[in-house]
């Protein structure tokens, strides 16, 4: 049995995940993942075109994904 399967079994039994495991689960959430990809594209485009507005929008989208996952808990 792999480490992942052992941890999933412990979660089902009521064990709490560690801080790093919570962060990994948050980054794996589909909404956070999609918003992070859009944020990456916006920041990349903003840096390429030297447009501060796209950079700020990208950062805000990245933060929005984290806030969404935080509020889901």
PQR file with spaces between the fields and no chain letter, atoms N, CA, C, O and H, PARSE charges and radii, in Angstrom:
ATOM       1  N    UNK     1       0.859   -1.175    0.000 -0.4000 1.5000
ATOM       2  CA   UNK     1       0.000    0.000    0.000 -0.0000 2.0000
ATOM       3  C    UNK     1       0.903    1.235    0.000  0.5500 1.7000
ATOM       4  O    UNK     1       1.833    1.333    0.801 -0.5500 1.4000
ATOM       5  N    UNK     2       0.626    2.159   -0.888 -0.4000 1.5000
ATOM       6  CA   UNK     2       1.459    3.355   -1.003 -0.0000 2.0000
ATOM       7  C    UNK     2       1.142    4.362    0.099  0.5500 1.7000
ATOM       8  O    UNK     2       0.145    4.241    0.810 -0.5500 1.4000
ATOM       9  H    UNK     2      -0.129    2.080   -1.539  0.4000 1.0000
ATOM      10  N    UNK     3       2.017    5.356    0.220 -0.4000 1.5000
ATOM      11  CA   UNK     3       1.849    6.393    1.234 -0.0000 2.0000
ATOM      12  C    UNK     3       0.544    7.154    1.033  0.5500 1.7000
ATOM      13  O    UNK     3      -0.146    7.484    1.998 -0.5500 1.4000
ATOM      14  H    UNK     3       2.827    5.454   -0.358  0.4000 1.0000
ATOM      15  N    UNK     4       0.211    7.430   -0.222 -0.4000 1.5000
ATOM      16  CA   UNK     4      -1.012    8.178   -0.527 -0.0000 2.0000
ATOM      17  C    UNK     4      -2.241    7.397   -0.073  0.5500 1.7000
ATOM      18  O    UNK     4      -3.143    7.955    0.552 -0.5500 1.4000
ATOM      19  H    UNK     4       0.771    7.161   -1.006  0.4000 1.0000
ATOM      20  N    UNK     5      -2.270    6.124   -0.384 -0.4000 1.5000
ATOM      21  CA   UNK     5      -3.416    5.302    0.018 -0.0000 2.0000
ATOM      22  C    UNK     5      -3.534    5.204    1.537  0.5500 1.7000
ATOM      23  O    UNK     5      -4.640    5.184    2.078 -0.5500 1.4000
ATOM      24  H    UNK     5      -1.537    5.671   -0.891  0.4000 1.0000
ATOM      25  N    UNK     6      -2.393    5.142    2.222 -0.4000 1.5000
ATOM      26  CA   UNK     6      -2.419    5.112    3.686 -0.0000 2.0000
ATOM      27  C    UNK     6      -2.982    6.420    4.248  0.5500 1.7000
ATOM      28  O    UNK     6      -3.763    6.406    5.198 -0.5500 1.4000
ATOM      29  H    UNK     6      -1.495    5.158    1.783  0.4000 1.0000
ATOM      30  N    UNK     7      -2.579    7.554    3.652 -0.4000 1.5000
ATOM      31  CA   UNK     7      -3.071    8.844    4.135 -0.0000 2.0000
ATOM      32  C    UNK     7      -4.566    8.994    3.857  0.5500 1.7000
ATOM      33  O    UNK     7      -5.296    9.509    4.703 -0.5500 1.4000
ATOM      34  H    UNK     7      -1.944    7.565    2.880  0.4000 1.0000
ATOM      35  N    UNK     8      -5.027    8.558    2.705 -0.4000 1.5000
ATOM      36  CA   UNK     8      -6.454    8.631    2.391 -0.0000 2.0000
ATOM      37  C    UNK     8      -7.246    7.773    3.367  0.5500 1.7000
ATOM      38  O    UNK     8      -8.326    8.165    3.810 -0.5500 1.4000
ATOM      39  H    UNK     8      -4.434    8.139    2.018  0.4000 1.0000
ATOM      40  N    UNK     9      -6.712    6.606    3.701 -0.4000 1.5000
ATOM      41  CA   UNK     9      -7.377    5.735    4.679 -0.0000 2.0000
ATOM      42  C    UNK     9      -7.461    6.435    6.035  0.5500 1.7000
ATOM      43  O    UNK     9      -8.487    6.355    6.710 -0.5500 1.4000
ATOM      44  H    UNK     9      -5.835    6.288    3.342  0.4000 1.0000
ATOM      45  N    UNK    10      -6.393    7.117    6.436 -0.4000 1.5000
ATOM      46  CA   UNK    10      -6.404    7.850    7.706 -0.0000 2.0000
ATOM      47  C    UNK    10      -7.411    8.996    7.687  0.5500 1.7000
ATOM      48  O    UNK    10      -8.078    9.252    8.690 -0.5500 1.4000
ATOM      49  H    UNK    10      -5.559    7.182    5.888  0.4000 1.0000
ATOM      50  N    UNK    11      -7.527    9.698    6.538 -0.4000 1.5000
ATOM      51  CA   UNK    11      -8.514   10.786    6.431 -0.0000 2.0000
ATOM      52  C    UNK    11      -9.922   10.242    6.629  0.5500 1.7000
ATOM      53  O    UNK    11     -10.737   10.847    7.325 -0.5500 1.4000
ATOM      54  H    UNK    11      -6.985    9.491    5.724  0.4000 1.0000
ATOM      55  N    UNK    12     -10.198    9.119    6.026 -0.4000 1.5000
ATOM      56  CA   UNK    12     -11.531    8.517    6.144 -0.0000 2.0000
ATOM      57  C    UNK    12     -11.820    8.068    7.571  0.5500 1.7000
ATOM      58  O    UNK    12     -12.975    8.015    7.993 -0.5500 1.4000
ATOM      59  H    UNK    12      -9.536    8.628    5.461  0.4000 1.0000
ATOM      60  N    UNK    13     -10.763    7.747    8.306 -0.4000 1.5000
ATOM      61  CA   UNK    13     -10.930    7.349    9.701 -0.0000 2.0000
ATOM      62  C    UNK    13     -11.013    8.549   10.643  0.5500 1.7000
ATOM      63  O    UNK    13     -11.241    8.380   11.841 -0.5500 1.4000
ATOM      64  H    UNK    13      -9.825    7.790    7.963  0.4000 1.0000
ATOM      65  N    UNK    14     -10.832    9.746   10.116 -0.4000 1.5000
ATOM      66  CA   UNK    14     -10.978   10.942   10.937 -0.0000 2.0000
ATOM      67  C    UNK    14      -9.688   11.666   11.258  0.5500 1.7000
ATOM      68  O    UNK    14      -9.722   12.635   12.016 -0.5500 1.4000
ATOM      69  H    UNK    14     -10.647    9.883    9.143  0.4000 1.0000
ATOM      70  N    UNK    15      -8.550   11.247   10.719 -0.4000 1.5000
ATOM      71  CA   UNK    15      -7.279   11.913   10.976 -0.0000 2.0000
ATOM      72  C    UNK    15      -7.222   13.227   10.199  0.5500 1.7000
ATOM      73  O    UNK    15      -7.718   13.303    9.075 -0.5500 1.4000
ATOM      74  H    UNK    15      -8.523   10.460   10.103  0.4000 1.0000
ATOM      75  N    UNK    16      -6.627   14.255   10.786 -0.4000 1.5000
ATOM      76  CA   UNK    16      -6.518   15.561   10.129 -0.0000 2.0000
ATOM      77  C    UNK    16      -5.249   15.619    9.281  0.5500 1.7000
ATOM      78  O    UNK    16      -4.210   15.103    9.693 -0.5500 1.4000
ATOM      79  H    UNK    16      -6.225   14.193   11.699  0.4000 1.0000
ATOM      80  N    UNK    17      -5.319   16.240    8.101 -0.4000 1.5000
ATOM      81  CA   UNK    17      -4.121   16.371    7.271 -0.0000 2.0000
ATOM      82  C    UNK    17      -3.157   17.405    7.857  0.5500 1.7000
ATOM      83  O    UNK    17      -3.562   18.287    8.614 -0.5500 1.4000
ATOM      84  H    UNK    17      -6.163   16.659    7.766  0.4000 1.0000
ATOM      85  N    UNK    18      -1.882   17.284    7.499 -0.4000 1.5000
ATOM      86  CA   UNK    18      -0.887   18.254    7.929 -0.0000 2.0000
ATOM      87  C    UNK    18      -1.049   19.536    7.118  0.5500 1.7000
ATOM      88  O    UNK    18      -1.833   19.588    6.170 -0.5500 1.4000
ATOM      89  H    UNK    18      -1.552   16.568    6.884  0.4000 1.0000
ATOM      90  N    UNK    19      -0.297   20.569    7.501 -0.4000 1.5000
ATOM      91  CA   UNK    19      -0.381   21.855    6.809 -0.0000 2.0000
ATOM      92  C    UNK    19      -0.016   21.717    5.333  0.5500 1.7000
ATOM      93  O    UNK    19      -0.711   22.251    4.469 -0.5500 1.4000
ATOM      94  H    UNK    19       0.340   20.527    8.271  0.4000 1.0000
ATOM      95  N    UNK    20       1.065   21.007    5.041 -0.4000 1.5000
ATOM      96  CA   UNK    20       1.487   20.850    3.648 -0.0000 2.0000
ATOM      97  C    UNK    20       0.480   20.030    2.841  0.5500 1.7000
ATOM      98  O    UNK    20       0.266   20.294    1.658 -0.5500 1.4000
ATOM      99  H    UNK    20       1.631   20.573    5.743  0.4000 1.0000
ATOM     100  N    UNK    21      -0.127   19.053    3.472 -0.4000 1.5000
ATOM     101  CA   UNK    21      -1.148   18.258    2.777 -0.0000 2.0000
ATOM     102  C    UNK    21      -2.379   19.107    2.484  0.5500 1.7000
ATOM     103  O    UNK    21      -2.994   18.960    1.427 -0.5500 1.4000
ATOM     104  H    UNK    21       0.047   18.839    4.433  0.4000 1.0000
ATOM     105  N    UNK    22      -2.745   19.993    3.407 -0.4000 1.5000
ATOM     106  CA   UNK    22      -3.871   20.897    3.149 -0.0000 2.0000
ATOM     107  C    UNK    22      -3.572   21.817    1.977  0.5500 1.7000
ATOM     108  O    UNK    22      -4.438   22.063    1.138 -0.5500 1.4000
ATOM     109  H    UNK    22      -2.246   20.113    4.265  0.4000 1.0000
ATOM     110  N    UNK    23      -2.339   22.327    1.919 -0.4000 1.5000
ATOM     111  CA   UNK    23      -1.956   23.213    0.819 -0.0000 2.0000
ATOM     112  C    UNK    23      -1.986   22.463   -0.512  0.5500 1.7000
ATOM     113  O    UNK    23      -2.425   23.010   -1.524 -0.5500 1.4000
ATOM     114  H    UNK    23      -1.635   22.127    2.601  0.4000 1.0000
ATOM     115  N    UNK    24      -1.519   21.214   -0.512 -0.4000 1.5000
ATOM     116  CA   UNK    24      -1.539   20.421   -1.741 -0.0000 2.0000
ATOM     117  C    UNK    24      -2.968   20.147   -2.190  0.5500 1.7000
ATOM     118  O    UNK    24      -3.270   20.199   -3.382 -0.5500 1.4000
ATOM     119  H    UNK    24      -1.162   20.770    0.310  0.4000 1.0000
ATOM     120  N    UNK    25      -3.851   19.853   -1.232 -0.4000 1.5000
ATOM     121  CA   UNK    25      -5.249   19.620   -1.580 -0.0000 2.0000
ATOM     122  C    UNK    25      -5.905   20.886   -2.105  0.5500 1.7000
ATOM     123  O    UNK    25      -6.741   20.824   -3.007 -0.5500 1.4000
ATOM     124  H    UNK    25      -3.606   19.811   -0.263  0.4000 1.0000
ATOM     125  N    UNK    26      -5.533   22.039   -1.546 -0.4000 1.5000
ATOM     126  CA   UNK    26      -6.098   23.311   -2.012 -0.0000 2.0000
ATOM     127  C    UNK    26      -5.660   23.604   -3.438  0.5500 1.7000
ATOM     128  O    UNK    26      -6.465   24.056   -4.252 -0.5500 1.4000
ATOM     129  H    UNK    26      -4.854   22.089   -0.813  0.4000 1.0000
ATOM     130  N    UNK    27      -4.382   23.349   -3.752 -0.4000 1.5000
ATOM     131  CA   UNK    27      -3.897   23.623   -5.101 -0.0000 2.0000
ATOM     132  C    UNK    27      -4.444   22.624   -6.115  0.5500 1.7000
ATOM     133  O    UNK    27      -4.425   22.892   -7.316 -0.5500 1.4000
ATOM     134  H    UNK    27      -3.728   22.982   -3.091  0.4000 1.0000
ATOM     135  N    UNK    28      -4.921   21.497   -5.654 -0.4000 1.5000
ATOM     136  CA   UNK    28      -5.501   20.511   -6.553 -0.0000 2.0000
ATOM     137  C    UNK    28      -6.984   20.711   -6.810  0.5500 1.7000
ATOM     138  O    UNK    28      -7.571   19.998   -7.624 -0.5500 1.4000
ATOM     139  H    UNK    28      -4.937   21.279   -4.678  0.4000 1.0000
ATOM     140  N    UNK    29      -7.594   21.663   -6.134 -0.4000 1.5000
ATOM     141  CA   UNK    29      -9.023   21.940   -6.330 -0.0000 2.0000
ATOM     142  C    UNK    29      -9.225   22.486   -7.748  0.5500 1.7000
ATOM     143  O    UNK    29      -8.473   23.363   -8.174 -0.5500 1.4000
ATOM     144  H    UNK    29      -7.117   22.243   -5.473  0.4000 1.0000
ATOM     145  N    UNK    30     -10.222   21.987   -8.488 -0.4000 1.5000
ATOM     146  CA   UNK    30     -10.402   22.395   -9.886 -0.0000 2.0000
ATOM     147  C    UNK    30     -10.610   23.899  -10.073  0.5500 1.7000
ATOM     148  O    UNK    30     -10.077   24.474  -11.022 -0.5500 1.4000
ATOM     149  H    UNK    30     -10.832   21.274   -8.143  0.4000 1.0000
ATOM     150  N    UNK    31     -11.371   24.543   -9.193 -0.4000 1.5000
ATOM     151  CA   UNK    31     -11.616   25.985   -9.342 -0.0000 2.0000
ATOM     152  C    UNK    31     -10.316   26.750   -9.136  0.5500 1.7000
ATOM     153  O    UNK    31      -9.999   27.653   -9.910 -0.5500 1.4000
ATOM     154  H    UNK    31     -11.804   24.075   -8.423  0.4000 1.0000
ATOM     155  N    UNK    32      -9.563   26.398   -8.106 -0.4000 1.5000
ATOM     156  CA   UNK    32      -8.298   27.069   -7.843 -0.0000 2.0000
ATOM     157  C    UNK    32      -7.312   26.822   -8.977  0.5500 1.7000
ATOM     158  O    UNK    32      -6.565   27.723   -9.358 -0.5500 1.4000
ATOM     159  H    UNK    32      -9.820   25.664   -7.477  0.4000 1.0000
ATOM     160  N    UNK    33      -7.305   25.619   -9.514 -0.4000 1.5000
ATOM     161  CA   UNK    33      -6.391   25.283  -10.597 -0.0000 2.0000
ATOM     162  C    UNK    33      -6.691   26.110  -11.853  0.5500 1.7000
ATOM     163  O    UNK    33      -5.776   26.646  -12.478 -0.5500 1.4000
ATOM     164  H    UNK    33      -7.912   24.887   -9.205  0.4000 1.0000
ATOM     165  N    UNK    34      -7.966   26.212  -12.215 -0.4000 1.5000
ATOM     166  CA   UNK    34      -8.347   26.977  -13.409 -0.0000 2.0000
ATOM     167  C    UNK    34      -8.042   28.460  -13.215  0.5500 1.7000
ATOM     168  O    UNK    34      -7.502   29.106  -14.113 -0.5500 1.4000
ATOM     169  H    UNK    34      -8.709   25.777  -11.707  0.4000 1.0000
ATOM     170  N    UNK    35      -8.386   29.000  -12.044 -0.4000 1.5000
ATOM     171  CA   UNK    35      -8.097   30.406  -11.790 -0.0000 2.0000
ATOM     172  C    UNK    35      -6.594   30.674  -11.765  0.5500 1.7000
ATOM     173  O    UNK    35      -6.155   31.748  -12.175 -0.5500 1.4000
ATOM     174  H    UNK    35      -8.825   28.474  -11.315  0.4000 1.0000
ATOM     175  N    UNK    36      -5.808   29.721  -11.296 -0.4000 1.5000
ATOM     176  CA   UNK    36      -4.357   29.886  -11.297 -0.0000 2.0000
ATOM     177  C    UNK    36      -3.795   29.898  -12.716  0.5500 1.7000
ATOM     178  O    UNK    36      -2.870   30.655  -13.013 -0.5500 1.4000
ATOM     179  H    UNK    36      -6.165   28.848  -10.963  0.4000 1.0000
ATOM     180  N    UNK    37      -4.351   29.061  -13.593 -0.4000 1.5000
ATOM     181  CA   UNK    37      -3.904   29.061  -14.984 -0.0000 2.0000
ATOM     182  C    UNK    37      -4.248   30.373  -15.683  0.5500 1.7000
ATOM     183  O    UNK    37      -3.431   30.923  -16.422 -0.5500 1.4000
ATOM     184  H    UNK    37      -5.102   28.447  -13.352  0.4000 1.0000
ATOM     185  N    UNK    38      -5.455   30.866  -15.447 -0.4000 1.5000
ATOM     186  CA   UNK    38      -5.850   32.144  -16.035 -0.0000 2.0000
ATOM     187  C    UNK    38      -4.984   33.272  -15.473  0.5500 1.7000
ATOM     188  O    UNK    38      -4.581   34.176  -16.204 -0.5500 1.4000
ATOM     189  H    UNK    38      -6.118   30.419  -14.847  0.4000 1.0000
ATOM     190  N    UNK    39      -4.704   33.210  -14.171 -0.4000 1.5000
ATOM     191  CA   UNK    39      -3.859   34.218  -13.532 -0.0000 2.0000
ATOM     192  C    UNK    39      -2.452   34.185  -14.118  0.5500 1.7000
ATOM     193  O    UNK    39      -1.854   35.233  -14.358 -0.5500 1.4000
ATOM     194  H    UNK    39      -5.032   32.475  -13.578  0.4000 1.0000
ATOM     195  N    UNK    40      -1.929   33.001  -14.346 -0.4000 1.5000
ATOM     196  CA   UNK    40      -0.596   32.875  -14.934 -0.0000 2.0000
ATOM     197  C    UNK    40      -0.551   33.490  -16.329  0.5500 1.7000
ATOM     198  O    UNK    40       0.403   34.183  -16.683 -0.5500 1.4000
ATOM     199  H    UNK    40      -2.414   32.149  -14.151  0.4000 1.0000
ATOM     200  N    UNK    41      -1.581   33.231  -17.109 -0.4000 1.5000
ATOM     201  CA   UNK    41      -1.640   33.807  -18.457 -0.0000 2.0000
ATOM     202  C    UNK    41      -1.753   35.328  -18.391  0.5500 1.7000
ATOM     203  O    UNK    41      -1.107   36.026  -19.172 -0.5500 1.4000
ATOM     204  H    UNK    41      -2.355   32.668  -16.822  0.4000 1.0000
ATOM     205  N    UNK    42      -2.560   35.846  -17.476 -0.4000 1.5000
ATOM     206  CA   UNK    42      -2.734   37.295  -17.355 -0.0000 2.0000
ATOM     207  C    UNK    42      -1.447   37.973  -16.899  0.5500 1.7000
ATOM     208  O    UNK    42      -1.068   39.013  -17.438 -0.5500 1.4000
ATOM     209  H    UNK    42      -3.085   35.278  -16.841  0.4000 1.0000
ATOM     210  N    UNK    43      -0.780   37.395  -15.919 -0.4000 1.5000
ATOM     211  CA   UNK    43       0.483   37.981  -15.445 -0.0000 2.0000
ATOM     212  C    UNK    43       1.547   37.902  -16.533  0.5500 1.7000
ATOM     213  O    UNK    43       2.287   38.862  -16.751 -0.5500 1.4000
ATOM     214  H    UNK    43      -1.088   36.550  -15.481  0.4000 1.0000
ATOM     215  N    UNK    44       1.625   36.767  -17.212 -0.4000 1.5000
ATOM     216  CA   UNK    44       2.593   36.636  -18.307 -0.0000 2.0000
ATOM     217  C    UNK    44       2.355   37.647  -19.411  0.5500 1.7000
ATOM     218  O    UNK    44       3.298   38.257  -19.914 -0.5500 1.4000
ATOM     219  H    UNK    44       1.024   35.988  -17.034  0.4000 1.0000
ATOM     220  N    UNK    45       1.097   37.826  -19.789 -0.4000 1.5000
ATOM     221  CA   UNK    45       0.772   38.809  -20.822 -0.0000 2.0000
ATOM     222  C    UNK    45       1.078   40.224  -20.338  0.5500 1.7000
ATOM     223  O    UNK    45       1.597   41.047  -21.091 -0.5500 1.4000
ATOM     224  H    UNK    45       0.331   37.330  -19.380  0.4000 1.0000
ATOM     225  N    UNK    46       0.752   40.500  -19.074 -0.4000 1.5000
ATOM     226  CA   UNK    46       1.025   41.818  -18.523 -0.0000 2.0000
ATOM     227  C    UNK    46       2.507   42.131  -18.476  0.5500 1.7000
ATOM     228  O    UNK    46       2.916   43.259  -18.749 -0.5500 1.4000
ATOM     229  H    UNK    46       0.330   39.831  -18.462  0.4000 1.0000
ATOM     230  N    UNK    47       3.319   41.134  -18.128 -0.4000 1.5000
ATOM     231  CA   UNK    47       4.765   41.348  -18.124 -0.0000 2.0000
ATOM     232  C    UNK    47       5.310   41.537  -19.536  0.5500 1.7000
ATOM     233  O    UNK    47       6.215   42.341  -19.761 -0.5500 1.4000
ATOM     234  H    UNK    47       2.987   40.217  -17.906  0.4000 1.0000
ATOM     235  N    UNK    48       4.753   40.792  -20.475 -0.4000 1.5000
ATOM     236  CA   UNK    48       5.225   40.885  -21.853 -0.0000 2.0000
ATOM     237  C    UNK    48       4.888   42.250  -22.464  0.5500 1.7000
ATOM     238  O    UNK    48       5.709   42.856  -23.154 -0.5500 1.4000
ATOM     239  H    UNK    48       4.018   40.139  -20.292  0.4000 1.0000
ATOM     240  N    UNK    49       3.674   42.717  -22.200 -0.4000 1.5000
ATOM     241  CA   UNK    49       3.220   43.989  -22.770 -0.0000 2.0000
ATOM     242  C    UNK    49       3.511   45.177  -21.845  0.5500 1.7000
ATOM     243  O    UNK    49       3.183   46.311  -22.192 -0.5500 1.4000
ATOM     244  H    UNK    49       3.007   42.225  -21.640  0.4000 1.0000
ATOM     245  N    UNK    50       4.111   44.945  -20.690 -0.4000 1.5000
ATOM     246  CA   UNK    50       4.407   45.994  -19.704 -0.0000 2.0000
ATOM     247  C    UNK    50       3.134   46.732  -19.310  0.5500 1.7000
ATOM     248  O    UNK    50       3.111   47.959  -19.224 -0.5500 1.4000
ATOM     249  H    UNK    50       4.378   44.023  -20.407  0.4000 1.0000
ATOM     250  N    UNK    51       2.086   45.967  -19.076 -0.4000 1.5000
ATOM     251  CA   UNK    51       0.796   46.536  -18.705 -0.0000 2.0000
ATOM     252  C    UNK    51       0.473   46.143  -17.267  0.5500 1.7000
ATOM     253  O    UNK    51       0.191   44.981  -16.975 -0.5500 1.4000
ATOM     254  H    UNK    51       2.105   44.970  -19.146  0.4000 1.0000
ATOM     255  N    UNK    52       0.517   47.121  -16.386 -0.4000 1.5000
ATOM     256  CA   UNK    52       0.329   46.907  -14.960 -0.0000 2.0000
ATOM     257  C    UNK    52      -1.060   46.360  -14.646  0.5500 1.7000
ATOM     258  O    UNK    52      -1.214   45.583  -13.704 -0.5500 1.4000
ATOM     259  H    UNK    52       0.746   48.066  -16.623  0.4000 1.0000
ATOM     260  N    UNK    53      -2.062   46.746  -15.409 -0.4000 1.5000
ATOM     261  CA   UNK    53      -3.433   46.309  -15.145 -0.0000 2.0000
ATOM     262  C    UNK    53      -3.572   44.790  -15.259  0.5500 1.7000
ATOM     263  O    UNK    53      -4.210   44.169  -14.408 -0.5500 1.4000
ATOM     264  H    UNK    53      -1.938   47.377  -16.174  0.4000 1.0000
ATOM     265  N    UNK    54      -2.990   44.185  -16.288 -0.4000 1.5000
ATOM     266  CA   UNK    54      -3.069   42.730  -16.443 -0.0000 2.0000
ATOM     267  C    UNK    54      -2.321   42.012  -15.325  0.5500 1.7000
ATOM     268  O    UNK    54      -2.750   40.949  -14.877 -0.5500 1.4000
ATOM     269  H    UNK    54      -2.472   44.690  -16.979  0.4000 1.0000
ATOM     270  N    UNK    55      -1.220   42.576  -14.877 -0.4000 1.5000
ATOM     271  CA   UNK    55      -0.468   41.974  -13.788 -0.0000 2.0000
ATOM     272  C    UNK    55      -1.310   41.967  -12.518  0.5500 1.7000
ATOM     273  O    UNK    55      -1.379   40.952  -11.826 -0.5500 1.4000
ATOM     274  H    UNK    55      -0.871   43.440  -15.241  0.4000 1.0000
ATOM     275  N    UNK    56      -1.944   43.084  -12.211 -0.4000 1.5000
ATOM     276  CA   UNK    56      -2.780   43.173  -11.012 -0.0000 2.0000
ATOM     277  C    UNK    56      -3.983   42.251  -11.119  0.5500 1.7000
ATOM     278  O    UNK    56      -4.340   41.590  -10.144 -0.5500 1.4000
ATOM     279  H    UNK    56      -1.887   43.909  -12.774  0.4000 1.0000
ATOM     280  N    UNK    57      -4.616   42.193  -12.288 -0.4000 1.5000
ATOM     281  CA   UNK    57      -5.761   41.292  -12.477 -0.0000 2.0000
ATOM     282  C    UNK    57      -5.334   39.841  -12.288  0.5500 1.7000
ATOM     283  O    UNK    57      -6.061   39.062  -11.672 -0.5500 1.4000
ATOM     284  H    UNK    57      -4.326   42.729  -13.081  0.4000 1.0000
ATOM     285  N    UNK    58      -4.168   39.467  -12.806 -0.4000 1.5000
ATOM     286  CA   UNK    58      -3.670   38.105  -12.643 -0.0000 2.0000
ATOM     287  C    UNK    58      -3.408   37.760  -11.189  0.5500 1.7000
ATOM     288  O    UNK    58      -3.742   36.666  -10.734 -0.5500 1.4000
ATOM     289  H    UNK    58      -3.577   40.100  -13.306  0.4000 1.0000
ATOM     290  N    UNK    59      -2.809   38.691  -10.461 -0.4000 1.5000
ATOM     291  CA   UNK    59      -2.547   38.448   -9.045 -0.0000 2.0000
ATOM     292  C    UNK    59      -3.858   38.309   -8.277  0.5500 1.7000
ATOM     293  O    UNK    59      -3.987   37.441   -7.413 -0.5500 1.4000
ATOM     294  H    UNK    59      -2.537   39.580  -10.831  0.4000 1.0000
ATOM     295  N    UNK    60      -4.826   39.160   -8.590 -0.4000 1.5000
ATOM     296  CA   UNK    60      -6.119   39.080   -7.912 -0.0000 2.0000
ATOM     297  C    UNK    60      -6.855   37.785   -8.231  0.5500 1.7000
ATOM     298  O    UNK    60      -7.519   37.224   -7.359 -0.5500 1.4000
ATOM     299  H    UNK    60      -4.722   39.865   -9.292  0.4000 1.0000
ATOM     300  N    UNK    61      -6.747   37.302   -9.466 -0.4000 1.5000
ATOM     301  CA   UNK    61      -7.374   36.019   -9.811 -0.0000 2.0000
ATOM     302  C    UNK    61      -6.719   34.863   -9.047  0.5500 1.7000
ATOM     303  O    UNK    61      -7.405   33.945   -8.596 -0.5500 1.4000
ATOM     304  H    UNK    61      -6.207   37.757  -10.174  0.4000 1.0000
ATOM     305  N    UNK    62      -5.407   34.912   -8.907 -0.4000 1.5000
ATOM     306  CA   UNK    62      -4.720   33.885   -8.131 -0.0000 2.0000
ATOM     307  C    UNK    62      -5.162   33.889   -6.678  0.5500 1.7000
ATOM     308  O    UNK    62      -5.379   32.833   -6.084 -0.5500 1.4000
ATOM     309  H    UNK    62      -4.850   35.657   -9.274  0.4000 1.0000
ATOM     310  N    UNK    63      -5.294   35.076   -6.109 -0.4000 1.5000
ATOM     311  CA   UNK    63      -5.753   35.186   -4.727 -0.0000 2.0000
ATOM     312  C    UNK    63      -7.215   34.764   -4.592  0.5500 1.7000
ATOM     313  O    UNK    63      -7.602   34.183   -3.579 -0.5500 1.4000
ATOM     314  H    UNK    63      -5.117   35.934   -6.591  0.4000 1.0000
ATOM     315  N    UNK    64      -8.021   35.053   -5.604 -0.4000 1.5000
ATOM     316  CA   UNK    64      -9.425   34.672   -5.571 -0.0000 2.0000
ATOM     317  C    UNK    64      -9.588   33.158   -5.476  0.5500 1.7000
ATOM     318  O    UNK    64     -10.467   32.672   -4.765 -0.5500 1.4000
ATOM     319  H    UNK    64      -7.706   35.525   -6.427  0.4000 1.0000
ATOM     320  N    UNK    65      -8.750   32.415   -6.186 -0.4000 1.5000
ATOM     321  CA   UNK    65      -8.800   30.956   -6.104 -0.0000 2.0000
ATOM     322  C    UNK    65      -8.487   30.450   -4.709  0.5500 1.7000
ATOM     323  O    UNK    65      -9.123   29.515   -4.223 -0.5500 1.4000
ATOM     324  H    UNK    65      -8.036   32.810   -6.764  0.4000 1.0000
ATOM     325  N    UNK    66      -7.504   31.069   -4.065 -0.4000 1.5000
ATOM     326  CA   UNK    66      -7.154   30.660   -2.705 -0.0000 2.0000
ATOM     327  C    UNK    66      -8.258   31.029   -1.716  0.5500 1.7000
ATOM     328  O    UNK    66      -8.567   30.255   -0.810 -0.5500 1.4000
ATOM     329  H    UNK    66      -6.987   31.828   -4.461  0.4000 1.0000
ATOM     330  N    UNK    67      -8.842   32.193   -1.889 -0.4000 1.5000
ATOM     331  CA   UNK    67      -9.927   32.618   -0.993 -0.0000 2.0000
ATOM     332  C    UNK    67     -11.137   31.706   -1.169  0.5500 1.7000
ATOM     333  O    UNK    67     -11.786   31.344   -0.188 -0.5500 1.4000
ATOM     334  H    UNK    67      -8.591   32.822   -2.625  0.4000 1.0000
ATOM     335  N    UNK    68     -11.443   31.333   -2.404 -0.4000 1.5000
ATOM     336  CA   UNK    68     -12.561   30.431   -2.659 -0.0000 2.0000
ATOM     337  C    UNK    68     -12.361   29.099   -1.927  0.5500 1.7000
ATOM     338  O    UNK    68     -13.278   28.595   -1.277 -0.5500 1.4000
ATOM     339  H    UNK    68     -10.916   31.627   -3.201  0.4000 1.0000
ATOM     340  N    UNK    69     -11.161   28.540   -2.039 -0.4000 1.5000
ATOM     341  CA   UNK    69     -10.889   27.270   -1.362 -0.0000 2.0000
ATOM     342  C    UNK    69     -10.914   27.432    0.146  0.5500 1.7000
ATOM     343  O    UNK    69     -11.356   26.528    0.855 -0.5500 1.4000
ATOM     344  H    UNK    69     -10.416   28.949   -2.567  0.4000 1.0000
ATOM     345  N    UNK    70     -10.445   28.570    0.651 -0.4000 1.5000
ATOM     346  CA   UNK    70     -10.463   28.813    2.088 -0.0000 2.0000
ATOM     347  C    UNK    70     -11.900   28.900    2.609  0.5500 1.7000
ATOM     348  O    UNK    70     -12.196   28.404    3.696 -0.5500 1.4000
ATOM     349  H    UNK    70     -10.086   29.304    0.075  0.4000 1.0000
ATOM     350  N    UNK    71     -12.789   29.526    1.838 -0.4000 1.5000
ATOM     351  CA   UNK    71     -14.173   29.661    2.266 -0.0000 2.0000
ATOM     352  C    UNK    71     -14.960   28.357    2.145  0.5500 1.7000
ATOM     353  O    UNK    71     -15.991   28.202    2.800 -0.5500 1.4000
ATOM     354  H    UNK    71     -12.548   29.929    0.955  0.4000 1.0000
ATOM     355  N    UNK    72     -14.499   27.428    1.328 -0.4000 1.5000
ATOM     356  CA   UNK    72     -15.163   26.142    1.171 -0.0000 2.0000
ATOM     357  C    UNK    72     -14.984   25.251    2.393  0.5500 1.7000
ATOM     358  O    UNK    72     -15.761   24.319    2.599 -0.5500 1.4000
ATOM     359  H    UNK    72     -13.661   27.554    0.796  0.4000 1.0000
ATOM     360  N    UNK    73     -13.966   25.527    3.206 -0.4000 1.5000
ATOM     361  CA   UNK    73     -13.668   24.671    4.367 -0.0000 2.0000
ATOM     362  C    UNK    73     -14.622   24.851    5.463  0.5500 1.7000
ATOM     363  O    UNK    73     -14.500   24.201    6.501 -0.5500 1.4000
ATOM     364  H    UNK    73     -13.334   26.284    3.039  0.4000 1.0000
